[in-house]
């Protein structure tokens, strides 16, 4: 069964985000949120074992400002939340590394179906 070009592109984006997470260019919290959002456009099932961990990270950290959304927060609030953000990022990185590798293996240049 052939996959639509748009779906393939979305899956390639997920791979790039996972690589950026592993390379330190994107935080694990922010990357998990991005991958979680893309799962629908990637035509993945509602419960997908390779993606569910990103959904969990996103859900568990939804109250923490990361990435672009930080610009909407007061500097004092960001300072106060920074220790919690750092702790959550360490947790997300620890459990997210294997999930990133699975996304890369599954949807990378030679994807397995």
VMD Tcl script that builds the backbone (N, CA, C; Angstrom):
set m [mol new atoms 339]
animate dup $m
set s [atomselect $m all]
$s set {name element resname resid chain x y z} {
  {N N UNK 1 A 0.845 -1.182 0.000}
  {CA C UNK 1 A 0.000 0.000 0.000}
  {C C UNK 1 A 0.888 1.242 0.000}
  {N N UNK 2 A 0.625 2.129 -0.906}
  {CA C UNK 2 A 1.408 3.346 -1.060}
  {C C UNK 2 A 0.942 4.422 -0.074}
  {N N UNK 3 A 1.901 5.187 0.426}
  {CA C UNK 3 A 1.597 6.269 1.357}
  {C C UNK 3 A 1.573 7.580 0.577}
  {N N UNK 4 A 0.606 8.414 0.889}
  {CA C UNK 4 A 0.485 9.723 0.235}
  {C C UNK 4 A 1.775 10.526 0.433}
  {N N UNK 5 A 2.183 11.299 -0.587}
  {CA C UNK 5 A 3.403 12.119 -0.444}
  {C C UNK 5 A 3.354 13.068 0.750}
  {N N UNK 6 A 2.193 13.651 1.035}
  {CA C UNK 6 A 2.070 14.568 2.180}
  {C C UNK 6 A 2.320 13.823 3.491}
  {N N UNK 7 A 1.812 12.611 3.592}
  {CA C UNK 7 A 2.007 11.792 4.798}
  {C C UNK 7 A 3.486 11.440 4.934}
  {N N UNK 8 A 4.126 11.086 3.827}
  {CA C UNK 8 A 5.555 10.791 3.865}
  {C C UNK 8 A 6.346 12.005 4.346}
  {N N UNK 9 A 5.978 13.185 3.878}
  {CA C UNK 9 A 6.661 14.417 4.286}
  {C C UNK 9 A 6.487 14.666 5.784}
  {N N UNK 10 A 5.296 14.473 6.290}
  {CA C UNK 10 A 5.041 14.655 7.728}
  {C C UNK 10 A 5.890 13.669 8.528}
  {N N UNK 11 A 5.959 12.446 8.076}
  {CA C UNK 11 A 6.765 11.439 8.779}
  {C C UNK 11 A 8.252 11.796 8.727}
  {N N UNK 12 A 8.693 12.359 7.619}
  {CA C UNK 12 A 10.098 12.825 7.530}
  {C C UNK 12 A 10.332 13.971 8.516}
  {N N UNK 13 A 9.330 14.825 8.685}
  {CA C UNK 13 A 9.451 15.898 9.674}
  {C C UNK 13 A 9.595 15.314 11.078}
  {N N UNK 14 A 8.839 14.273 11.363}
  {CA C UNK 14 A 8.932 13.622 12.670}
  {C C UNK 14 A 10.337 13.056 12.888}
  {N N UNK 15 A 10.899 12.462 11.840}
  {CA C UNK 15 A 12.256 11.925 11.922}
  {C C UNK 15 A 13.252 13.047 12.203}
  {N N UNK 16 A 13.102 14.164 11.501}
  {CA C UNK 16 A 14.023 15.286 11.706}
  {C C UNK 16 A 13.910 15.845 13.127}
  {N N UNK 17 A 12.699 15.940 13.632}
  {CA C UNK 17 A 12.510 16.414 15.008}
  {C C UNK 17 A 13.194 15.452 15.975}
  {N N UNK 18 A 13.014 14.147 15.771}
  {CA C UNK 18 A 13.648 13.152 16.644}
  {C C UNK 18 A 15.170 13.276 16.577}
  {N N UNK 19 A 15.704 13.469 15.382}
  {CA C UNK 19 A 17.156 13.654 15.247}
  {C C UNK 19 A 17.613 14.924 15.954}
  {N N UNK 20 A 16.837 15.984 15.799}
  {CA C UNK 20 A 17.181 17.244 16.468}
  {C C UNK 20 A 17.121 17.103 17.985}
  {N N UNK 21 A 16.199 16.320 18.469}
  {CA C UNK 21 A 16.117 16.075 19.910}
  {C C UNK 21 A 17.375 15.340 20.383}
  {N N UNK 22 A 17.737 14.280 19.679}
  {CA C UNK 22 A 18.928 13.511 20.050}
  {C C UNK 22 A 20.196 14.332 19.923}
  {N N UNK 23 A 20.211 15.257 18.968}
  {CA C UNK 23 A 21.387 16.097 18.748}
  {C C UNK 23 A 21.460 17.316 19.648}
  {N N UNK 24 A 20.420 17.553 20.433}
  {CA C UNK 24 A 20.424 18.684 21.350}
  {C C UNK 24 A 19.957 19.994 20.749}
  {N N UNK 25 A 19.435 19.958 19.523}
  {CA C UNK 25 A 18.960 21.180 18.872}
  {C C UNK 25 A 17.522 21.534 19.228}
  {N N UNK 26 A 16.773 20.561 19.713}
  {CA C UNK 26 A 15.386 20.768 20.139}
  {C C UNK 26 A 15.234 20.084 21.489}
  {N N UNK 27 A 14.598 20.759 22.436}
  {CA C UNK 27 A 14.398 20.142 23.744}
  {C C UNK 27 A 13.473 18.932 23.603}
  {N N UNK 28 A 13.603 17.992 24.507}
  {CA C UNK 28 A 12.764 16.798 24.449}
  {C C UNK 28 A 11.301 17.134 24.719}
  {N N UNK 29 A 11.058 18.113 25.547}
  {CA C UNK 29 A 9.670 18.513 25.804}
  {C C UNK 29 A 9.069 19.131 24.548}
  {N N UNK 30 A 9.771 20.070 23.957}
  {CA C UNK 30 A 9.258 20.731 22.759}
  {C C UNK 30 A 9.117 19.740 21.605}
  {N N UNK 31 A 10.105 18.887 21.432}
  {CA C UNK 31 A 10.054 17.887 20.367}
  {C C UNK 31 A 8.898 16.915 20.557}
  {N N UNK 32 A 8.666 16.500 21.795}
  {CA C UNK 32 A 7.542 15.589 22.070}
  {C C UNK 32 A 6.225 16.254 21.706}
  {N N UNK 33 A 6.107 17.527 22.011}
  {CA C UNK 33 A 4.877 18.253 21.665}
  {C C UNK 33 A 4.696 18.320 20.151}
  {N N UNK 34 A 5.769 18.576 19.434}
  {CA C UNK 34 A 5.689 18.656 17.974}
  {C C UNK 34 A 5.310 17.311 17.365}
  {N N UNK 35 A 5.963 16.251 17.801}
  {CA C UNK 35 A 5.664 14.925 17.269}
  {C C UNK 35 A 4.243 14.515 17.622}
  {N N UNK 36 A 3.813 14.835 18.832}
  {CA C UNK 36 A 2.434 14.512 19.237}
  {C C UNK 36 A 1.421 15.172 18.316}
  {N N UNK 37 A 1.670 16.415 17.966}
  {CA C UNK 37 A 0.741 17.134 17.082}
  {C C UNK 37 A 0.754 16.575 15.666}
  {N N UNK 38 A 1.916 16.150 15.202}
  {CA C UNK 38 A 2.042 15.668 13.829}
  {C C UNK 38 A 1.460 14.265 13.623}
  {N N UNK 39 A 1.244 13.535 14.701}
  {CA C UNK 39 A 0.813 12.141 14.545}
  {C C UNK 39 A -0.471 12.005 13.741}
  {N N UNK 40 A -1.366 12.963 13.853}
  {CA C UNK 40 A -2.638 12.865 13.114}
  {C C UNK 40 A -2.403 13.050 11.625}
  {N N UNK 41 A -1.614 14.047 11.253}
  {CA C UNK 41 A -1.320 14.274 9.840}
  {C C UNK 41 A -0.443 13.174 9.253}
  {N N UNK 42 A 0.257 12.450 10.115}
  {CA C UNK 42 A 1.093 11.336 9.670}
  {C C UNK 42 A 0.261 10.069 9.482}
  {N N UNK 43 A -1.033 10.184 9.713}
  {CA C UNK 43 A -1.979 9.062 9.530}
  {C C UNK 43 A -1.592 7.852 10.382}
  {N N UNK 44 A -1.248 8.132 11.636}
  {CA C UNK 44 A -0.922 7.058 12.570}
  {C C UNK 44 A -2.156 6.729 13.401}
  {N N UNK 45 A -2.225 5.512 13.898}
  {CA C UNK 45 A -3.387 5.152 14.718}
  {C C UNK 45 A -3.435 5.973 16.008}
  {N N UNK 46 A -4.602 6.054 16.593}
  {CA C UNK 46 A -4.765 6.827 17.830}
  {C C UNK 46 A -3.790 6.352 18.906}
  {N N UNK 47 A -3.633 5.058 19.018}
  {CA C UNK 47 A -2.686 4.487 19.974}
  {C C UNK 47 A -1.586 3.801 19.185}
  {N N UNK 48 A -0.436 4.434 19.156}
  {CA C UNK 48 A 0.718 3.935 18.416}
  {C C UNK 48 A 1.871 3.837 19.402}
  {N N UNK 49 A 2.346 2.651 19.629}
  {CA C UNK 49 A 3.341 2.439 20.697}
  {C C UNK 49 A 4.596 3.291 20.530}
  {N N UNK 50 A 4.960 3.608 19.284}
  {CA C UNK 50 A 6.156 4.416 19.062}
  {C C UNK 50 A 5.911 5.905 19.312}
  {N N UNK 51 A 4.677 6.330 19.312}
  {CA C UNK 51 A 4.334 7.746 19.462}
  {C C UNK 51 A 3.734 8.039 20.832}
  {N N UNK 52 A 3.150 7.048 21.471}
  {CA C UNK 52 A 2.468 7.257 22.751}
  {C C UNK 52 A 3.365 7.892 23.814}
  {N N UNK 53 A 4.646 7.575 23.804}
  {CA C UNK 53 A 5.548 8.157 24.800}
  {C C UNK 53 A 5.661 9.669 24.620}
  {N N UNK 54 A 5.691 10.123 23.363}
  {CA C UNK 54 A 5.740 11.564 23.105}
  {C C UNK 54 A 4.451 12.238 23.576}
  {N N UNK 55 A 3.348 11.569 23.376}
  {CA C UNK 55 A 2.064 12.093 23.848}
  {C C UNK 55 A 2.094 12.209 25.370}
  {N N UNK 56 A 2.651 11.213 26.031}
  {CA C UNK 56 A 2.761 11.246 27.492}
  {C C UNK 56 A 3.652 12.368 27.987}
  {N N UNK 57 A 4.797 12.546 27.356}
  {CA C UNK 57 A 5.702 13.645 27.734}
  {C C UNK 57 A 4.989 14.973 27.553}
  {N N UNK 58 A 4.328 15.125 26.431}
  {CA C UNK 58 A 3.602 16.362 26.143}
  {C C UNK 58 A 2.539 16.629 27.198}
  {N N UNK 59 A 1.793 15.603 27.527}
  {CA C UNK 59 A 0.719 15.741 28.509}
  {C C UNK 59 A 1.256 16.084 29.900}
  {N N UNK 60 A 2.311 15.405 30.300}
  {CA C UNK 60 A 2.873 15.610 31.641}
  {C C UNK 60 A 3.548 16.965 31.807}
  {N N UNK 61 A 3.911 17.595 30.707}
  {CA C UNK 61 A 4.650 18.859 30.789}
  {C C UNK 61 A 3.884 20.036 30.193}
  {N N UNK 62 A 2.609 19.852 29.922}
  {CA C UNK 62 A 1.852 20.883 29.204}
  {C C UNK 62 A 1.804 22.234 29.913}
  {N N UNK 63 A 1.989 22.260 31.215}
  {CA C UNK 63 A 1.933 23.527 31.957}
  {C C UNK 63 A 3.271 24.278 31.934}
  {N N UNK 64 A 4.294 23.649 31.385}
  {CA C UNK 64 A 5.621 24.264 31.398}
  {C C UNK 64 A 5.894 24.980 30.079}
  {N N UNK 65 A 6.341 26.236 30.149}
  {CA C UNK 65 A 6.640 26.986 28.928}
  {C C UNK 65 A 8.004 26.597 28.357}
  {N N UNK 66 A 7.992 26.134 27.114}
  {CA C UNK 66 A 9.233 25.819 26.411}
  {C C UNK 66 A 9.148 26.378 24.995}
  {N N UNK 67 A 10.290 26.549 24.386}
  {CA C UNK 67 A 10.311 27.016 23.002}
  {C C UNK 67 A 9.737 28.413 22.840}
  {N N UNK 68 A 9.054 28.610 21.732}
  {CA C UNK 68 A 8.504 29.916 21.374}
  {C C UNK 68 A 7.490 30.454 22.388}
  {N N UNK 69 A 6.788 29.576 23.058}
  {CA C UNK 69 A 5.756 30.058 23.987}
  {C C UNK 69 A 6.348 30.809 25.185}
  {N N UNK 70 A 7.632 30.647 25.421}
  {CA C UNK 70 A 8.276 31.355 26.547}
  {C C UNK 70 A 8.167 32.868 26.402}
  {N N UNK 71 A 8.108 33.346 25.178}
  {CA C UNK 71 A 8.052 34.809 24.978}
  {C C UNK 71 A 6.751 35.420 25.484}
  {N N UNK 72 A 5.758 34.593 25.749}
  {CA C UNK 72 A 4.473 35.080 26.260}
  {C C UNK 72 A 4.422 35.079 27.792}
  {N N UNK 73 A 5.474 34.631 28.416}
  {CA C UNK 73 A 5.508 34.517 29.873}
  {C C UNK 73 A 6.311 35.656 30.490}
  {N N UNK 74 A 5.951 36.013 31.689}
  {CA C UNK 74 A 6.688 37.032 32.437}
  {C C UNK 74 A 8.053 36.470 32.838}
  {N N UNK 75 A 9.095 37.291 32.749}
  {CA C UNK 75 A 10.439 36.824 33.107}
  {C C UNK 75 A 10.508 36.239 34.525}
  {N N UNK 76 A 9.785 36.843 35.464}
  {CA C UNK 76 A 9.804 36.342 36.844}
  {C C UNK 76 A 9.233 34.929 36.922}
  {N N UNK 77 A 8.184 34.670 36.174}
  {CA C UNK 77 A 7.567 33.334 36.162}
  {C C UNK 77 A 8.520 32.313 35.545}
  {N N UNK 78 A 9.212 32.708 34.495}
  {CA C UNK 78 A 10.165 31.798 33.864}
  {C C UNK 78 A 11.305 31.443 34.808}
  {N N UNK 79 A 11.784 32.439 35.541}
  {CA C UNK 79 A 12.858 32.187 36.514}
  {C C UNK 79 A 12.370 31.220 37.590}
  {N N UNK 80 A 11.164 31.453 38.068}
  {CA C UNK 80 A 10.597 30.610 39.118}
  {C C UNK 80 A 10.384 29.167 38.631}
  {N N UNK 81 A 9.973 29.008 37.368}
  {CA C UNK 81 A 9.681 27.683 36.819}
  {C C UNK 81 A 10.912 26.948 36.288}
  {N N UNK 82 A 12.013 27.647 36.108}
  {CA C UNK 82 A 13.178 27.047 35.457}
  {C C UNK 82 A 13.651 25.748 36.112}
  {N N UNK 83 A 13.739 25.646 37.434}
  {CA C UNK 83 A 14.159 24.359 38.014}
  {C C UNK 83 A 13.206 23.218 37.652}
  {N N UNK 84 A 11.919 23.494 37.642}
  {CA C UNK 84 A 10.941 22.467 37.282}
  {C C UNK 84 A 11.064 22.091 35.799}
  {N N UNK 85 A 11.297 23.085 34.953}
  {CA C UNK 85 A 11.480 22.836 33.518}
  {C C UNK 85 A 12.717 21.963 33.295}
  {N N UNK 86 A 13.799 22.281 33.979}
  {CA C UNK 86 A 15.034 21.510 33.830}
  {C C UNK 86 A 14.854 20.071 34.306}
  {N N UNK 87 A 14.161 19.889 35.420}
  {CA C UNK 87 A 13.892 18.537 35.935}
  {C C UNK 87 A 13.030 17.761 34.941}
  {N N UNK 88 A 11.999 18.392 34.417}
  {CA C UNK 88 A 11.117 17.736 33.449}
  {C C UNK 88 A 11.875 17.407 32.164}
  {N N UNK 89 A 12.766 18.283 31.749}
  {CA C UNK 89 A 13.549 18.040 30.532}
  {C C UNK 89 A 14.470 16.833 30.725}
  {N N UNK 90 A 15.093 16.712 31.881}
  {CA C UNK 90 A 15.958 15.551 32.150}
  {C C UNK 90 A 15.131 14.263 32.096}
  {N N UNK 91 A 13.947 14.292 32.701}
  {CA C UNK 91 A 13.049 13.134 32.675}
  {C C UNK 91 A 12.636 12.805 31.239}
  {N N UNK 92 A 12.237 13.834 30.492}
  {CA C UNK 92 A 11.789 13.628 29.109}
  {C C UNK 92 A 12.923 13.076 28.250}
  {N N UNK 93 A 14.111 13.570 28.476}
  {CA C UNK 93 A 15.268 13.093 27.715}
  {C C UNK 93 A 15.547 11.629 28.031}
  {N N UNK 94 A 15.499 11.286 29.284}
  {CA C UNK 94 A 15.786 9.908 29.702}
  {C C UNK 94 A 14.818 8.917 29.055}
  {N N UNK 95 A 13.546 9.223 29.104}
  {CA C UNK 95 A 12.576 8.277 28.550}
  {C C UNK 95 A 12.339 8.492 27.050}
  {N N UNK 96 A 12.702 9.665 26.545}
  {CA C UNK 96 A 12.442 9.981 25.146}
  {C C UNK 96 A 13.501 9.505 24.170}
  {N N UNK 97 A 14.719 9.293 24.641}
  {CA C UNK 97 A 15.788 8.858 23.729}
  {C C UNK 97 A 15.422 7.580 22.962}
  {N N UNK 98 A 15.002 6.519 23.646}
  {CA C UNK 98 A 14.644 5.307 22.900}
  {C C UNK 98 A 13.483 5.532 21.924}
  {N N UNK 99 A 12.527 6.365 22.300}
  {CA C UNK 99 A 11.386 6.647 21.421}
  {C C UNK 99 A 11.845 7.387 20.171}
  {N N UNK 100 A 12.793 8.307 20.318}
  {CA C UNK 100 A 13.339 9.018 19.157}
  {C C UNK 100 A 13.983 8.030 18.192}
  {N N UNK 101 A 14.757 7.115 18.735}
  {CA C UNK 101 A 15.428 6.125 17.893}
  {C C UNK 101 A 14.412 5.261 17.146}
  {N N UNK 102 A 13.311 4.929 17.803}
  {CA C UNK 102 A 12.269 4.132 17.148}
  {C C UNK 102 A 11.625 4.895 15.996}
  {N N UNK 103 A 11.357 6.181 16.195}
  {CA C UNK 103 A 10.769 6.997 15.124}
  {C C UNK 103 A 11.735 7.078 13.946}
  {N N UNK 104 A 13.010 7.267 14.218}
  {CA C UNK 104 A 14.013 7.350 13.153}
  {C C UNK 104 A 14.094 6.023 12.402}
  {N N UNK 105 A 14.140 4.925 13.140}
  {CA C UNK 105 A 14.207 3.606 12.499}
  {C C UNK 105 A 12.955 3.315 11.671}
  {N N UNK 106 A 11.826 3.699 12.199}
  {CA C UNK 106 A 10.544 3.382 11.554}
  {C C UNK 106 A 10.263 4.239 10.320}
  {N N UNK 107 A 10.541 5.534 10.408}
  {CA C UNK 107 A 10.147 6.445 9.334}
  {C C UNK 107 A 11.328 7.086 8.605}
  {N N UNK 108 A 12.550 6.675 8.958}
  {CA C UNK 108 A 13.737 7.258 8.335}
  {C C UNK 108 A 13.876 6.895 6.870}
  {N N UNK 109 A 15.071 7.116 6.296}
  {CA C UNK 109 A 15.277 6.916 4.862}
  {C C UNK 109 A 14.856 5.543 4.343}
  {N N UNK 110 A 15.037 4.523 5.147}
  {CA C UNK 110 A 14.562 3.195 4.747}
  {C C UNK 110 A 13.560 2.718 5.783}
  {N N UNK 111 A 12.340 3.309 5.746}
  {CA C UNK 111 A 11.349 3.016 6.780}
  {C C UNK 111 A 10.897 1.567 6.763}
  {N N UNK 112 A 10.596 1.086 7.951}
  {CA C UNK 112 A 9.986 -0.237 8.067}
  {C C UNK 112 A 8.497 -0.028 8.294}
  {N N UNK 113 A 7.712 -0.834 7.721}
  {CA C UNK 113 A 6.260 -0.682 7.831}
  {C C UNK 113 A 5.660 -1.648 8.799}
}
mol reanalyze $m
mol bondsrecalc $m
mol representation Tube
mol addrep $m
